[in-house]
């Protein structure tokens, strides 16, 4: 059976990489091209043709889709929503018929499956079909910003992708300096927290006291889905500039007592809303414990991306959080009569007030992380929500820990250690998710 499947996949591969092109096909999907692609979709979802014939036609649609402009792709999604998507009227009719024959549950289930889902499944069978669908959902999410009607369509595809990207299918792999160059290039491209400047910077991040782990899917073997960068250190570190300093001495992995998770990057926009981070961190902790039993601290050095925006929108809260002594000191240094003026953007650019701002900023960050909530009693800061959901505790807040332009703009250079205390992770996660309780060290 397995050899048969492999032969079929090889055959589909030859089809999908066919160089045949339709030169008359319009990238913006003019009336003629739209009719042409609709005829192909009709064939795939409504005909009784054989499996190979259906996949050949699906491959043609996929090739045509890849040639579409942004306008053409939005027209394609509109076509799917208007003609091949689930609609309430049809569902009501199907359910009424089912009520007269409730034994036929499987027929009900099949009848409620929209034709677009059948098309997505055909794409999945093609060579690189899973990657194609992941990229297509990224296009849908982008198009959804201008047309809310696409939301149900991308959610339908998300449902399929969640099944196909079940954690049981994912493989944890270490990425090293000896990994294929194509993979290392993707690390540079996908790094979303601290940009990798050049190959020297990347080599430093993969040194003997550093690790990079990534999750891979068997049908996307050359594409990391998410990766985490780790530094082995002596003690918990509170400054990203020092942590990434290429001239800093290499730490002896045998003597290191701390593992610092300083960057976690999702790489596939089409997998937005499908979380792997929780499982990734716990899997990496197990790997590190196995290879380095001397490690006693597992912590992050994390950005606080929402802080400056929140503070700029809620300057009045400064009077509630800071003591009178703090406010008097700031007013004196800043030479302003109103404490709110100190924290109006771009206060983080004023060299004269950076040092006296450190203590008040730490108080304000502490309030922001532990008290400010968004819907469903969750932490307002997205990075905080991610780590707290995974069972971390809020640790030490560090001033001027990230002096990059992005770090200063987002959080005035403030960074935070989230602590993963192994004996508290499970309870912390439950308390936060169920009750909104934030653990602080």
C-alpha positions as a Markdown table, in Angstrom:
| # | Residue | x | y | z |
|---|---|---|---|---|
| 1 | Unk | 0.0 | 0.0 | 0.0 |
| 2 | Unk | 2.8 | 2.4 | 1.0 |
| 3 | Unk | 4.7 | 1.8 | -2.3 |
| 4 | Unk | 1.5 | 2.4 | -4.2 |
| 5 | Unk | 0.9 | 5.7 | -2.5 |
| 6 | Unk | 4.5 | 6.7 | -3.2 |
| 7 | Unk | 4.1 | 5.9 | -6.9 |
| 8 | Unk | 0.9 | 8.0 | -7.1 |
| 9 | Unk | 2.6 | 10.9 | -5.4 |
| 10 | Unk | 5.5 | 10.7 | -7.9 |
| 11 | Unk | 3.0 | 10.7 | -10.7 |
| 12 | Unk | 1.2 | 13.8 | -9.3 |
| 13 | Unk | 4.6 | 15.4 | -8.9 |
| 14 | Unk | 5.2 | 15.1 | -12.6 |
| 15 | Unk | 1.8 | 16.6 | -13.2 |
| 16 | Unk | 2.2 | 19.5 | -10.8 |
| 17 | Unk | 5.5 | 20.5 | -12.2 |
| 18 | Unk | 4.3 | 20.5 | -15.8 |
| 19 | Unk | 5.6 | 23.6 | -17.7 |
| 20 | Unk | 2.4 | 23.9 | -19.7 |
| 21 | Unk | 0.9 | 27.4 | -19.3 |
| 22 | Unk | -2.3 | 29.0 | -20.5 |
| 23 | Unk | -1.0 | 32.2 | -22.0 |
| 24 | Unk | -4.6 | 33.5 | -22.4 |
| 25 | Unk | -5.2 | 33.3 | -18.7 |
| 26 | Unk | -5.7 | 36.7 | -17.2 |
| 27 | Unk | -3.9 | 37.3 | -13.7 |
| 28 | Unk | -6.7 | 39.7 | -12.7 |
| 29 | Unk | -9.4 | 37.1 | -13.6 |
| 30 | Unk | -11.3 | 38.9 | -16.3 |
| 31 | Unk | -14.7 | 37.5 | -17.2 |
| 32 | Unk | -13.3 | 34.9 | -19.6 |
| 33 | Unk | -10.6 | 33.6 | -17.2 |
| 34 | Unk | -13.0 | 33.6 | -14.3 |
| 35 | Unk | -15.4 | 31.5 | -16.3 |
| 36 | Unk | -12.5 | 29.2 | -17.2 |
| 37 | Unk | -11.4 | 28.7 | -13.6 |
| 38 | Unk | -15.1 | 28.2 | -12.5 |
| 39 | Unk | -15.5 | 25.4 | -15.0 |
| 40 | Unk | -12.3 | 23.7 | -13.6 |
| 41 | Unk | -13.6 | 24.0 | -10.1 |
| 42 | Unk | -17.0 | 22.6 | -11.1 |
| 43 | Unk | -15.3 | 19.6 | -12.6 |
| 44 | Unk | -13.4 | 19.0 | -9.4 |
| 45 | Unk | -16.3 | 19.3 | -7.0 |
| 46 | Unk | -19.3 | 18.1 | -9.0 |
| 47 | Unk | -18.1 | 15.5 | -11.5 |
| 48 | Unk | -17.8 | 11.8 | -11.0 |
| 49 | Unk | -14.5 | 11.6 | -12.7 |
| 50 | Unk | -11.7 | 9.3 | -11.4 |
| 51 | Unk | -9.4 | 10.4 | -8.6 |
| 52 | Unk | -6.4 | 10.9 | -11.0 |
| 53 | Unk | -8.4 | 13.0 | -13.4 |
| 54 | Unk | -9.7 | 15.2 | -10.5 |
| 55 | Unk | -6.2 | 15.7 | -9.1 |
| 56 | Unk | -4.9 | 16.6 | -12.6 |
| 57 | Unk | -7.6 | 19.3 | -12.9 |
| 58 | Unk | -6.9 | 20.5 | -9.3 |
| 59 | Unk | -3.2 | 20.8 | -10.2 |
| 60 | Unk | -4.2 | 23.1 | -13.1 |
| 61 | Unk | -6.3 | 25.3 | -10.8 |
| 62 | Unk | -3.4 | 25.5 | -8.4 |
| 63 | Unk | -1.0 | 26.5 | -11.2 |
| 64 | Unk | -3.5 | 29.1 | -12.3 |
| 65 | Unk | -4.0 | 30.4 | -8.8 |
| 66 | Unk | -0.3 | 30.9 | -8.3 |
| 67 | Unk | -0.2 | 33.2 | -11.4 |
| 68 | Unk | -3.0 | 35.4 | -10.1 |
| 69 | Unk | -2.5 | 39.0 | -8.9 |
| 70 | Unk | -3.9 | 40.1 | -5.6 |
| 71 | Unk | -7.1 | 41.3 | -7.4 |
| 72 | Unk | -7.4 | 37.9 | -9.1 |
| 73 | Unk | -7.0 | 36.0 | -5.8 |
| 74 | Unk | -9.7 | 38.1 | -4.2 |
| 75 | Unk | -12.0 | 37.3 | -7.2 |
| 76 | Unk | -11.1 | 33.6 | -6.8 |
| 77 | Unk | -12.1 | 33.7 | -3.0 |
| 78 | Unk | -15.3 | 35.5 | -3.9 |
| 79 | Unk | -16.0 | 32.7 | -6.4 |
| 80 | Unk | -15.5 | 30.1 | -3.7 |
| 81 | Unk | -17.7 | 31.9 | -1.2 |
| 82 | Unk | -20.5 | 32.6 | -3.7 |
| 83 | Unk | -20.7 | 29.2 | -5.4 |
| 84 | Unk | -18.9 | 26.5 | -3.4 |
| 85 | Unk | -19.3 | 27.5 | 0.2 |
| 86 | Unk | -21.7 | 26.4 | 3.0 |
| 87 | Unk | -25.0 | 28.3 | 3.2 |
| 88 | Unk | -27.6 | 28.3 | 5.8 |
| 89 | Unk | -30.6 | 27.6 | 3.5 |
| 90 | Unk | -29.1 | 24.5 | 2.1 |
| 91 | Unk | -28.1 | 23.3 | 5.6 |
| 92 | Unk | -31.7 | 23.7 | 6.9 |
| 93 | Unk | -33.0 | 21.7 | 4.0 |
| 94 | Unk | -30.4 | 18.9 | 4.6 |
| 95 | Unk | -31.2 | 18.8 | 8.3 |
| 96 | Unk | -35.0 | 18.6 | 7.7 |
| 97 | Unk | -34.5 | 15.6 | 5.4 |
| 98 | Unk | -32.2 | 14.0 | 8.0 |
| 99 | Unk | -34.8 | 14.3 | 10.7 |
| 100 | Unk | -36.9 | 11.8 | 8.8 |
| 101 | Unk | -34.0 | 9.3 | 8.7 |
| 102 | Unk | -31.8 | 9.9 | 11.7 |
| 103 | Unk | -29.9 | 6.6 | 11.2 |
| 104 | Unk | -28.1 | 8.0 | 8.2 |
| 105 | Unk | -25.7 | 10.2 | 10.2 |
| 106 | Unk | -22.8 | 9.8 | 7.8 |
| 107 | Unk | -24.8 | 11.0 | 4.8 |
| 108 | Unk | -25.8 | 14.0 | 6.8 |
| 109 | Unk | -22.2 | 14.7 | 7.6 |
| 110 | Unk | -21.2 | 14.4 | 3.9 |
| 111 | Unk | -24.1 | 16.6 | 2.8 |
| 112 | Unk | -23.1 | 19.4 | 5.1 |
| 113 | Unk | -19.5 | 19.4 | 3.8 |
| 114 | Unk | -19.2 | 22.4 | 1.4 |
| 115 | Unk | -17.8 | 21.8 | -2.1 |
| 116 | Unk | -14.8 | 24.1 | -1.3 |
| 117 | Unk | -13.7 | 21.6 | 1.3 |
| 118 | Unk | -13.5 | 18.9 | -1.4 |
| 119 | Unk | -11.3 | 21.2 | -3.5 |
| 120 | Unk | -8.9 | 21.9 | -0.6 |
| 121 | Unk | -8.6 | 18.2 | 0.0 |
| 122 | Unk | -7.7 | 17.6 | -3.7 |
| 123 | Unk | -5.0 | 20.3 | -3.4 |
| 124 | Unk | -3.6 | 18.5 | -0.4 |
| 125 | Unk | -2.9 | 15.4 | -2.5 |
| 126 | Unk | -0.6 | 17.3 | -4.8 |
| 127 | Unk | 3.1 | 17.6 | -4.5 |
| 128 | Unk | 3.8 | 20.5 | -2.1 |
| 129 | Unk | 0.0 | 20.7 | -1.7 |
| 130 | Unk | 0.1 | 21.3 | 2.1 |
| 131 | Unk | 2.5 | 24.3 | 1.6 |
| 132 | Unk | 0.2 | 25.6 | -1.2 |
| 133 | Unk | -2.8 | 25.5 | 1.2 |
| 134 | Unk | -0.9 | 27.2 | 4.0 |
| 135 | Unk | 0.1 | 30.0 | 1.6 |
| 136 | Unk | -3.4 | 30.2 | 0.3 |
| 137 | Unk | -4.8 | 30.7 | 3.8 |
| 138 | Unk | -2.2 | 33.5 | 4.3 |
| 139 | Unk | -3.7 | 35.1 | 1.2 |
| 140 | Unk | -7.2 | 34.7 | 2.6 |
| 141 | Unk | -6.3 | 36.3 | 5.9 |
| 142 | Unk | -4.8 | 39.3 | 4.0 |
| 143 | Unk | -7.9 | 39.6 | 1.8 |
| 144 | Unk | -10.2 | 39.3 | 4.8 |
| 145 | Unk | -8.9 | 42.7 | 6.0 |
| 146 | Unk | -10.9 | 44.2 | 3.1 |
| 147 | Unk | -13.7 | 41.7 | 2.9 |
| 148 | Unk | -15.2 | 40.1 | 6.0 |
| 149 | Unk | -17.0 | 37.6 | 3.8 |
| 150 | Unk | -13.8 | 35.6 | 3.5 |
| 151 | Unk | -13.6 | 34.9 | 7.2 |
| 152 | Unk | -15.8 | 31.8 | 7.0 |
| 153 | Unk | -13.8 | 30.5 | 4.1 |
| 154 | Unk | -10.4 | 30.8 | 5.8 |
| 155 | Unk | -11.9 | 29.3 | 9.0 |
| 156 | Unk | -12.9 | 26.3 | 6.9 |
| 157 | Unk | -9.4 | 25.9 | 5.7 |
| 158 | Unk | -8.0 | 26.5 | 9.2 |
| 159 | Unk | -10.2 | 23.6 | 10.4 |
| 160 | Unk | -8.4 | 21.3 | 7.9 |
| 161 | Unk | -5.0 | 22.6 | 8.7 |
| 162 | Unk | -5.5 | 22.1 | 12.4 |
| 163 | Unk | -6.1 | 18.4 | 11.7 |
| 164 | Unk | -3.2 | 18.1 | 9.4 |
| 165 | Unk | -0.8 | 19.9 | 11.7 |
| 166 | Unk | -1.8 | 18.0 | 14.8 |
| 167 | Unk | 1.2 | 18.0 | 17.3 |
| 168 | Unk | 1.5 | 14.2 | 16.8 |
| 169 | Unk | 2.6 | 14.8 | 13.2 |
| 170 | Unk | 5.3 | 17.4 | 14.1 |
| 171 | Unk | 9.0 | 16.6 | 14.5 |
| 172 | Unk | 11.3 | 18.6 | 16.7 |
| 173 | Unk | 14.8 | 19.0 | 15.1 |
| 174 | Unk | 17.8 | 20.9 | 16.1 |
| 175 | Unk | 19.1 | 23.5 | 13.6 |
| 176 | Unk | 22.9 | 23.9 | 13.6 |
| 177 | Unk | 25.5 | 25.7 | 11.6 |
| 178 | Unk | 25.9 | 22.5 | 9.6 |
| 179 | Unk | 22.3 | 22.4 | 8.6 |
| 180 | Unk | 21.5 | 23.0 | 4.8 |
| 181 | Unk | 22.2 | 26.5 | 3.7 |
| 182 | Unk | 18.6 | 26.8 | 2.4 |
| 183 | Unk | 17.4 | 26.2 | 5.9 |
| 184 | Unk | 19.8 | 28.7 | 7.5 |
| 185 | Unk | 18.6 | 31.3 | 5.0 |
| 186 | Unk | 15.1 | 30.7 | 6.1 |
| 187 | Unk | 16.1 | 31.3 | 9.8 |
| 188 | Unk | 17.4 | 34.7 | 8.7 |
| 189 | Unk | 14.3 | 35.4 | 6.7 |
| 190 | Unk | 11.8 | 34.3 | 9.3 |
| 191 | Unk | 13.4 | 35.7 | 12.5 |
| 192 | Unk | 10.6 | 37.9 | 13.9 |
| 193 | Unk | 11.9 | 39.1 | 17.3 |
| 194 | Unk | 15.6 | 40.1 | 16.9 |
| 195 | Unk | 16.6 | 40.5 | 13.3 |
| 196 | Unk | 19.7 | 38.5 | 12.2 |
| 197 | Unk | 22.0 | 41.1 | 10.7 |
| 198 | Unk | 24.3 | 38.8 | 8.7 |
| 199 | Unk | 25.9 | 35.4 | 8.6 |
| 200 | Unk | 28.3 | 36.3 | 11.4 |
| 201 | Unk | 25.4 | 37.1 | 13.6 |
| 202 | Unk | 23.7 | 33.8 | 12.7 |
| 203 | Unk | 26.9 | 31.8 | 13.4 |
| 204 | Unk | 27.1 | 33.4 | 16.8 |
| 205 | Unk | 23.5 | 32.3 | 17.5 |
| 206 | Unk | 24.4 | 28.7 | 16.6 |
| 207 | Unk | 27.7 | 28.6 | 18.6 |
| 208 | Unk | 28.5 | 25.8 | 21.1 |
| 209 | Unk | 26.6 | 27.6 | 23.9 |
| 210 | Unk | 23.6 | 28.2 | 21.8 |
| 211 | Unk | 20.8 | 26.1 | 20.4 |
| 212 | Unk | 18.0 | 26.5 | 17.8 |
| 213 | Unk | 15.1 | 24.1 | 17.7 |
| 214 | Unk | 12.3 | 24.0 | 15.1 |
| 215 | Unk | 9.1 | 22.0 | 14.4 |
| 216 | Unk | 8.7 | 20.5 | 11.0 |
| 217 | Unk | 5.8 | 18.8 | 9.3 |
| 218 | Unk | 6.5 | 15.6 | 7.2 |
| 219 | Unk | 4.9 | 17.3 | 4.1 |
| 220 | Unk | 6.9 | 20.5 | 4.6 |
| 221 | Unk | 10.3 | 19.0 | 5.4 |
| 222 | Unk | 12.3 | 22.0 | 4.3 |
| 223 | Unk | 10.1 | 24.6 | 6.0 |
| 224 | Unk | 10.3 | 25.2 | 9.8 |
| 225 | Unk | 6.9 | 26.0 | 11.2 |
| 226 | Unk | 8.2 | 27.7 | 14.3 |
| 227 | Unk | 11.6 | 28.0 | 15.9 |
| 228 | Unk | 13.1 | 28.9 | 19.2 |
| 229 | Unk | 16.6 | 30.3 | 19.9 |
| 230 | Unk | 18.2 | 29.4 | 23.2 |
| 231 | Unk | 21.4 | 30.6 | 25.0 |
| 232 | Unk | 23.1 | 28.7 | 27.8 |
| 233 | Unk | 24.3 | 31.2 | 30.4 |
| 234 | Unk | 25.5 | 31.5 | 34.0 |
| 235 | Unk | 22.5 | 33.0 | 35.7 |
| 236 | Unk | 19.4 | 34.6 | 34.3 |
| 237 | Unk | 20.3 | 37.3 | 31.8 |
| 238 | Unk | 18.5 | 40.7 | 31.5 |
| 239 | Unk | 20.0 | 42.4 | 28.5 |
| 240 | Unk | 19.6 | 41.3 | 24.9 |
| 241 | Unk | 22.5 | 43.4 | 23.6 |
| 242 | Unk | 24.9 | 41.5 | 25.8 |
| 243 | Unk | 23.3 | 38.2 | 25.1 |
| 244 | Unk | 23.7 | 38.6 | 21.3 |
| 245 | Unk | 27.2 | 40.3 | 21.5 |
| 246 | Unk | 29.4 | 38.4 | 19.0 |
| 247 | Unk | 32.5 | 39.4 | 20.9 |
| 248 | Unk | 31.3 | 38.1 | 24.2 |
| 249 | Unk | 33.2 | 35.0 | 25.5 |
| 250 | Unk | 31.6 | 31.6 | 24.9 |
| 251 | Unk | 30.0 | 30.0 | 27.9 |
| 252 | Unk | 31.1 | 26.5 | 28.9 |
| 253 | Unk | 27.9 | 24.4 | 28.4 |
| 254 | Unk | 29.0 | 22.1 | 31.1 |
| 255 | Unk | 29.1 | 24.8 | 33.8 |
| 256 | Unk | 26.0 | 26.8 | 32.5 |
| 257 | Unk | 23.1 | 26.8 | 34.9 |
| 258 | Unk | 20.5 | 28.7 | 32.9 |
| 259 | Unk | 18.7 | 28.3 | 29.5 |
| 260 | Unk | 17.5 | 31.6 | 28.1 |
| 261 | Unk | 14.8 | 31.5 | 25.5 |
| 262 | Unk | 15.3 | 34.8 | 23.7 |
| 263 | Unk | 13.4 | 34.4 | 20.4 |
| 264 | Unk | 10.4 | 32.4 | 19.3 |
| 265 | Unk | 9.3 | 33.0 | 15.7 |
| 266 | Unk | 6.3 | 31.6 | 13.8 |
| 267 | Unk | 7.2 | 31.3 | 10.2 |
| 268 | Unk | 3.9 | 30.5 | 8.3 |
| 269 | Unk | 1.3 | 33.2 | 8.1 |
| 270 | Unk | -1.2 | 30.7 | 6.9 |
| 271 | Unk | -1.0 | 28.8 | 10.2 |
| 272 | Unk | -2.1 | 31.9 | 12.3 |
| 273 | Unk | -4.3 | 30.7 | 15.1 |
| 274 | Unk | -2.8 | 27.2 | 15.1 |
| 275 | Unk | -0.5 | 27.3 | 18.1 |
| 276 | Unk | 2.6 | 25.2 | 18.5 |
| 277 | Unk | 4.5 | 27.4 | 21.0 |
| 278 | Unk | 3.4 | 25.7 | 24.2 |
| 279 | Unk | 4.4 | 22.2 | 23.0 |
| 280 | Unk | 7.6 | 23.6 | 21.5 |
| 281 | Unk | 8.9 | 25.2 | 24.7 |
| 282 | Unk | 8.1 | 22.0 | 26.8 |
| 283 | Unk | 9.8 | 19.8 | 24.2 |
| 284 | Unk | 12.9 | 22.0 | 24.1 |
| 285 | Unk | 13.1 | 22.0 | 27.9 |
| 286 | Unk | 13.0 | 18.2 | 27.9 |
| 287 | Unk | 15.8 | 18.1 | 25.3 |
| 288 | Unk | 17.9 | 20.6 | 27.2 |
| 289 | Unk | 17.4 | 18.7 | 30.5 |
| 290 | Unk | 18.5 | 15.5 | 28.8 |
| 291 | Unk | 21.7 | 17.0 | 27.3 |
| 292 | Unk | 22.5 | 19.4 | 30.2 |
| 293 | Unk | 21.3 | 18.0 | 33.6 |
| 294 | Unk | 23.1 | 20.9 | 35.3 |
| 295 | Unk | 20.5 | 23.4 | 34.1 |
| 296 | Unk | 18.3 | 24.7 | 36.9 |
| 297 | Unk | 16.8 | 27.9 | 35.4 |
| 298 | Unk | 14.6 | 28.0 | 32.3 |
| 299 | Unk | 13.6 | 31.6 | 31.4 |
| 300 | Unk | 12.9 | 33.9 | 28.6 |
| 301 | Unk | 14.3 | 37.4 | 27.8 |
| 302 | Unk | 11.2 | 38.8 | 26.2 |
| 303 | Unk | 10.0 | 42.0 | 24.6 |
| 304 | Unk | 6.9 | 43.9 | 25.9 |
| 305 | Unk | 5.6 | 45.0 | 22.5 |
| 306 | Unk | 2.3 | 46.6 | 23.6 |
| 307 | Unk | 3.7 | 48.7 | 26.5 |
| 308 | Unk | 4.4 | 52.1 | 24.9 |
| 309 | Unk | 1.2 | 52.0 | 22.9 |
| 310 | Unk | -0.8 | 51.3 | 26.0 |
| 311 | Unk | 0.9 | 54.0 | 28.0 |
| 312 | Unk | 0.5 | 56.5 | 25.3 |
| 313 | Unk | -3.2 | 55.8 | 25.3 |
| 314 | Unk | -3.5 | 55.8 | 29.1 |
| 315 | Unk | -1.2 | 58.5 | 30.3 |
| 316 | Unk | -3.6 | 59.4 | 33.1 |
| 317 | Unk | -2.9 | 56.1 | 34.8 |
| 318 | Unk | 0.7 | 57.4 | 35.6 |
| 319 | Unk | -0.8 | 59.4 | 38.6 |
| 320 | Unk | -2.4 | 56.2 | 40.0 |
| 321 | Unk | 0.7 | 54.0 | 39.8 |
| 322 | Unk | 3.6 | 56.3 | 40.7 |
| 323 | Unk | 4.4 | 57.6 | 44.1 |
| 324 | Unk | 4.6 | 61.4 | 44.7 |
| 325 | Unk | 8.4 | 61.1 | 45.1 |
| 326 | Unk | 8.7 | 59.5 | 41.7 |
| 327 | Unk | 6.6 | 62.2 | 40.1 |
| 328 | Unk | 8.4 | 65.0 | 41.8 |
| 329 | Unk | 11.8 | 63.6 | 40.6 |
| 330 | Unk | 10.6 | 63.3 | 37.1 |
| 331 | Unk | 9.0 | 66.7 | 36.9 |
| 332 | Unk | 12.3 | 68.2 | 38.3 |
| 333 | Unk | 14.4 | 66.4 | 35.6 |
| 334 | Unk | 12.0 | 66.9 | 32.8 |
| 335 | Unk | 11.3 | 70.5 | 33.8 |
| 336 | Unk | 7.6 | 70.1 | 33.2 |
| 337 | Unk | 4.6 | 71.0 | 35.4 |
| 338 | Unk | 2.5 | 68.0 | 34.4 |
| 339 | Unk | 3.7 | 64.4 | 35.0 |
| 340 | Unk | 1.7 | 63.2 | 32.0 |
| 341 | Unk | 3.9 | 65.3 | 29.7 |
| 342 | Unk | 6.9 | 63.1 | 30.6 |
| 343 | Unk | 5.3 | 60.0 | 29.1 |
| 344 | Unk | 4.0 | 61.5 | 25.9 |
| 345 | Unk | 5.6 | 60.0 | 22.8 |
| 346 | Unk | 8.4 | 60.1 | 22.0 |
| 347 | Unk | 9.7 | 60.3 | 25.6 |
| 348 | Unk | 12.0 | 57.3 | 25.0 |
| 349 | Unk | 14.1 | 59.4 | 22.6 |
| 350 | Unk | 15.1 | 62.0 | 25.2 |
| 351 | Unk | 18.5 | 61.0 | 26.6 |
| 352 | Unk | 18.2 | 63.4 | 29.5 |
| 353 | Unk | 15.4 | 61.5 | 31.1 |
| 354 | Unk | 16.3 | 57.9 | 30.3 |
| 355 | Unk | 18.0 | 57.2 | 33.6 |
| 356 | Unk | 15.5 | 58.9 | 35.9 |
| 357 | Unk | 12.7 | 57.1 | 34.0 |
| 358 | Unk | 14.0 | 53.6 | 34.7 |
| 359 | Unk | 12.5 | 53.1 | 38.2 |
| 360 | Unk | 9.1 | 54.6 | 37.2 |
| 361 | Unk | 9.0 | 52.7 | 34.0 |
| 362 | Unk | 9.6 | 49.4 | 35.9 |
| 363 | Unk | 6.6 | 50.2 | 38.1 |
| 364 | Unk | 4.4 | 51.0 | 35.1 |
| 365 | Unk | 5.5 | 47.9 | 33.2 |
| 366 | Unk | 4.7 | 45.8 | 36.3 |
| 367 | Unk | 1.3 | 47.3 | 36.5 |
| 368 | Unk | 0.7 | 46.8 | 32.7 |
| 369 | Unk | 1.7 | 43.2 | 32.8 |
| 370 | Unk | -0.1 | 42.1 | 35.9 |
| 371 | Unk | -3.2 | 44.3 | 36.1 |
| 372 | Unk | -4.2 | 45.4 | 32.6 |
| 373 | Unk | -6.5 | 42.9 | 30.9 |
| 374 | Unk | -8.2 | 42.5 | 27.6 |
| 375 | Unk | -11.2 | 40.3 | 26.8 |
| 376 | Unk | -11.7 | 37.0 | 28.5 |
| 377 | Unk | -9.6 | 38.1 | 31.5 |
| 378 | Unk | -6.4 | 37.7 | 29.5 |
| 379 | Unk | -3.2 | 39.8 | 29.8 |
| 380 | Unk | -3.3 | 42.8 | 27.4 |
| 381 | Unk | 0.3 | 42.3 | 26.2 |
| 382 | Unk | 0.3 | 39.5 | 23.5 |
| 383 | Unk | 3.7 | 38.1 | 24.5 |
| 384 | Unk | 2.6 | 38.0 | 28.2 |
| 385 | Unk | -0.5 | 36.1 | 27.2 |
| 386 | Unk | 1.5 | 33.6 | 25.3 |
| 387 | Unk | 3.9 | 32.8 | 28.1 |
| 388 | Unk | 1.4 | 32.9 | 30.9 |
| 389 | Unk | -0.9 | 30.5 | 29.0 |
| 390 | Unk | 2.1 | 28.2 | 28.8 |
| 391 | Unk | 2.5 | 28.2 | 32.6 |
| 392 | Unk | 5.3 | 30.8 | 33.0 |
| 393 | Unk | 5.6 | 33.3 | 35.9 |
| 394 | Unk | 6.4 | 37.0 | 35.5 |
| 395 | Unk | 10.0 | 37.5 | 36.7 |
| 396 | Unk | 12.4 | 40.4 | 36.7 |
| 397 | Unk | 11.8 | 43.5 | 34.6 |
| 398 | Unk | 14.9 | 45.1 | 33.1 |
| 399 | Unk | 15.4 | 48.7 | 32.0 |
| 400 | Unk | 17.3 | 49.6 | 28.8 |
| 401 | Unk | 17.6 | 45.9 | 28.0 |
| 402 | Unk | 16.9 | 46.3 | 24.3 |
| 403 | Unk | 18.2 | 49.6 | 22.9 |
| 404 | Unk | 17.4 | 48.8 | 19.3 |
| 405 | Unk | 15.1 | 51.2 | 17.5 |
| 406 | Unk | 12.3 | 48.7 | 17.7 |
| 407 | Unk | 12.9 | 47.9 | 21.3 |
| 408 | Unk | 12.9 | 51.6 | 22.3 |
| 409 | Unk | 9.8 | 52.4 | 20.2 |
| 410 | Unk | 7.7 | 49.5 | 21.5 |
| 411 | Unk | 8.7 | 49.5 | 25.2 |
| 412 | Unk | 11.3 | 52.1 | 25.8 |
| 413 | Unk | 14.0 | 49.4 | 25.9 |
| 414 | Unk | 12.2 | 47.4 | 28.7 |
| 415 | Unk | 12.4 | 43.6 | 28.7 |
| 416 | Unk | 11.2 | 40.9 | 31.0 |
| 417 | Unk | 12.2 | 37.4 | 32.2 |
| 418 | Unk | 9.3 | 34.9 | 32.1 |
| 419 | Unk | 10.3 | 32.0 | 34.4 |
| 420 | Unk | 9.4 | 28.4 | 33.5 |
| 421 | Unk | 9.6 | 26.8 | 37.0 |
| 422 | Unk | 9.1 | 23.1 | 36.2 |
| 423 | Unk | 7.2 | 22.3 | 39.3 |
| 424 | Unk | 4.7 | 25.1 | 38.8 |
| 425 | Unk | 4.2 | 25.2 | 35.0 |
| 426 | Unk | 1.0 | 23.1 | 35.0 |
| 427 | Unk | -0.7 | 24.8 | 37.8 |
| 428 | Unk | 0.3 | 28.3 | 36.6 |
| 429 | Unk | -1.2 | 27.6 | 33.2 |
| 430 | Unk | -4.5 | 26.3 | 34.6 |
| 431 | Unk | -4.9 | 29.2 | 37.0 |
| 432 | Unk | -4.2 | 31.7 | 34.2 |
| 433 | Unk | -6.4 | 30.2 | 31.5 |
| 434 | Unk | -9.3 | 29.3 | 33.8 |
| 435 | Unk | -9.2 | 32.2 | 36.3 |
| 436 | Unk | -7.0 | 34.9 | 34.8 |
| 437 | Unk | -4.6 | 34.6 | 37.7 |
| 438 | Unk | -1.1 | 35.8 | 36.8 |
| 439 | Unk | 1.8 | 34.2 | 38.6 |
| 440 | Unk | 4.6 | 36.5 | 39.7 |
| 441 | Unk | 7.9 | 35.4 | 41.1 |
